[in-house]
Amino acid sequence: MTLIPFDDRDGWIWMDGEFVPWREAKVHVLTHALHYASSVFEGARMYDGEVFELTRHSQRLHRSAEILDMQVPFSVAEIDRACVETAQRMGLSDAYVRPIAWRGPEQMGVSAQATKTHVAVAVWAWPSYFDPEEKRRGIRLTHAKYRRPAPDTAPTEAKASGLYMICTLSKHAAEREGYADALMLDYRGYVAEATGANIFLVRDGAIHTPTPDCFLNGITRQTVIGLARQHGFEVIERHIHPDELPSFSEVFITGSAAEVTPVREIGEHRFTPGNISLTLMDDYSQLVRNRRKAA
Ligand SMILES: Cc1ncc(COP(=O)(O)O)c(C=O)c1O
């Protein structure tokens, strides 16, 4: 795979209210966020020219910033507009949309009271989070070494950059062993999520999913729960112990980037993408293209 470095592309990035040529959208090396992880971000997808659940993403950016004691100096409506206009400037109608807010270089040190909060929006083409062939068959997950922290250990409700340190480490370890991703447990030892997506498990026609009390209650997760209930599938939110993994027949993960992706392995356990995973995968792809009504 040839990677085009993300700082060497054509186009425009929206930065603090203005469009900046892509290669000039830079920050100083003494940016607080770079040293202390004082940044929050979003990831949304645009389908046929419309960003799915755009306002919910912009609202979550605001909420994540608030949780990190930062104030986004643009309204939710302004962030919405920035996302749409950036995609238009990029000439993209199917794309990944990445808003980010971070503390600047005005102050350096643990205290960051004097820093300004900066905001940028970048949009790029990102067709599939997982290899499309693998995605259809179901991806392979291994077990992650790191666990999702407790809500009194880290601000787990925020989509905060700092929380991704253990995700990158877990994803790297998984990829080194030939897996697509890793299943993370939570601080209590319950099944939590993948490194960038929520998880659902099917047993006897019912869908079980972990209670999101220490990880993101994903926008896709909430959407898929609605779609499942529309279909009359039972959805049970509860703590799931990893010892239960062999009792499930289907597993899938959800996220704005990952969409609905079936899973065929978690470590030593095997699953077969079946009716429920494939129905919801299909429903979700129709919904995001406005071909189906939300619940
Ligand atoms: C760690 C993590 N969990 C869950 C999700 C799913 O969230 P959403 O469906 O809102 O994209 C994401 C993706 O944003 C994520 O990075």
The ligand as an SDF file (V2000), in Angstrom:
LIG
                    3D

 16 16  0  0  0  0  0  0  0  0999 V2000
  -12.7200    4.1220   20.3390 C   0  0  0  0  0  0  0  0  0  0  0  0
  -13.9660    4.2850   19.5320 C   0  0  0  0  0  0  0  0  0  0  0  0
  -15.0940    3.6840   19.9410 N   0  0  0  0  0  0  0  0  0  0  0  0
  -16.2490    3.7830   19.2380 C   0  0  0  0  0  0  0  0  0  0  0  0
  -16.3070    4.5240   18.0820 C   0  0  0  0  0  0  0  0  0  0  0  0
  -17.5860    4.6140   17.3190 C   0  0  0  0  0  0  0  0  0  0  0  0
  -18.1120    5.9040   17.3900 O   0  0  0  0  0  0  0  0  0  0  0  0
  -18.9960    6.5130   16.2180 P   0  0  0  0  0  0  0  0  0  0  0  0
  -19.9860    5.4780   15.8440 O   0  0  0  0  0  0  0  0  0  0  0  0
  -19.6220    7.7040   16.8440 O   0  0  0  0  0  0  0  0  0  0  0  0
  -18.0770    6.8440   15.1000 O   0  0  0  0  0  0  0  0  0  0  0  0
  -15.1530    5.1810   17.6270 C   0  0  0  0  0  0  0  0  0  0  0  0
  -15.1730    5.9880   16.4050 C   0  0  0  0  0  0  0  0  0  0  0  0
  -15.3410    7.1620   16.4870 O   0  0  0  0  0  0  0  0  0  0  0  0
  -13.9650    5.0650   18.3660 C   0  0  0  0  0  0  0  0  0  0  0  0
  -12.8460    5.6540   17.9530 O   0  0  0  0  0  0  0  0  0  0  0  0
  1  2  1  0
  2  3  1  0
  2 15  2  0
  3  4  2  0
  4  5  1  0
  5  6  1  0
  5 12  2  0
  6  7  1  0
  7  8  1  0
  8  9  2  0
  8 10  1  0
  8 11  1  0
 12 13  1  0
 12 15  1  0
 13 14  2  0
 15 16  1  0
M  END
$$$$
